[in-house]
């Protein structure tokens, strides 16, 4: 999705690029979140869209981190 966003951005379709990056950011991609932040700062994304992307990105990152901790604990700490 990140590269689809770049393709659309360079093709002049800023709105579609932002949508691709919102989806990618919601999946935890840091670069897409950065692009959305830039889009917000330049008026391509609303404050609500940016806030939604931030929350979705953070949730996915937190969920992944918790799963990794649980797997580590199950493997290395069960003794």
SULWO-V45082 format. One record per pair of residues at least 4 apart in sequence whose ideal C-beta (glycine too) atoms are under 8 Angstrom apart, sorted by the first residue. I is the first residue (numbers start at 1). GAP is how many residues later the second one is. D is the distance in Angstrom with one decimal. If there is no record, write none. Layout:
((I/GAP/D) (I/GAP/D))
This chain:
((1/4/6.3) (1/19/4.7) (1/20/7.1) (1/22/5.1) (1/23/3.7) (1/26/7.3) (1/28/7.3) (1/31/6.9) (2/4/6.7) (2/18/7.3) (2/19/6.8) (2/22/4.9) (2/27/5.7) (2/29/5.6) (2/30/5.1) (2/33/7.8) (3/4/6.3) (4/4/6.4) (4/16/4.6) (5/4/6.1) (5/11/7.9) (5/12/4.4) (5/13/7.3) (5/14/7.9) (5/15/3.6) (5/16/4.4) (5/19/6.8) (5/27/6.8) (5/30/6.5) (6/4/6.3) (6/11/7.2) (7/4/6.2) (7/10/7.9) (8/5/4.3) (8/6/7.7) (8/8/4.5) (8/9/4.0) (8/12/6.3) (9/4/7.4) (9/5/6.3) (9/8/3.9) (13/4/6.1) (14/4/6.5) (14/25/7.7) (14/30/5.3) (15/4/6.7) (15/29/7.4) (16/4/6.6) (17/4/6.4) (17/18/7.7) (18/4/6.2) (18/17/7.7) (18/18/6.7) (18/21/5.1) (18/26/5.6) (18/27/5.5) (18/31/7.6) (19/4/6.7) (20/4/6.3) (20/12/7.8) (21/4/5.9) (21/11/4.1) (21/12/7.8) (21/14/4.6) (21/15/5.3) (21/18/7.4) (21/32/7.9) (22/4/6.4) (22/10/7.5) (22/14/6.2) (22/23/8.0) (22/27/6.8) (22/30/7.6) (22/31/5.3) (23/4/6.8) (23/9/8.0) (24/5/4.3) (24/7/7.9) (24/8/3.7) (25/4/5.8) (25/7/4.1) (25/8/4.2) (25/11/5.6) (25/28/4.6) (25/31/6.6) (25/32/4.8) (26/27/6.7) (26/30/3.8) (26/31/6.5) (26/34/6.7) (27/33/6.3) (28/29/6.2) (28/32/4.1) (28/33/5.5) (28/36/6.5) (29/4/6.9) (29/28/7.9) (30/4/6.5) (30/27/7.9) (31/4/6.6) (32/4/6.5) (33/4/6.5) (33/20/6.2) (33/21/7.2) (33/24/5.0) (34/4/6.6) (35/4/6.2) (36/4/6.4) (36/9/5.7) (36/13/7.4) (36/14/5.9) (36/17/4.7) (37/4/6.5) (37/13/6.8) (38/4/6.2) (39/4/8.0) (39/5/3.9) (39/6/4.0) (39/11/7.7) (40/4/7.4) (40/5/4.4) (40/6/7.6) (40/7/6.9) (40/9/7.5) (40/10/4.1) (45/4/4.6) (45/5/5.3) (45/8/7.8) (46/4/7.0) (47/4/6.2) (48/4/6.2) (49/4/6.4) (50/4/6.4) (51/4/6.4) (52/4/6.2) (53/4/6.0) (54/4/6.2) (55/4/6.2) (56/4/6.5) (57/4/6.3) (58/4/6.1) (59/4/6.2) (60/4/6.3) (61/4/6.3) (62/4/6.4) (63/4/6.5) (64/4/6.4) (65/4/6.5) (66/4/6.4) (67/4/6.4) (68/4/6.2) (69/4/6.2) (70/4/6.2) (71/4/6.3) (72/4/5.6) (72/5/7.5) (73/4/4.6) (73/5/7.5) (74/4/5.9))
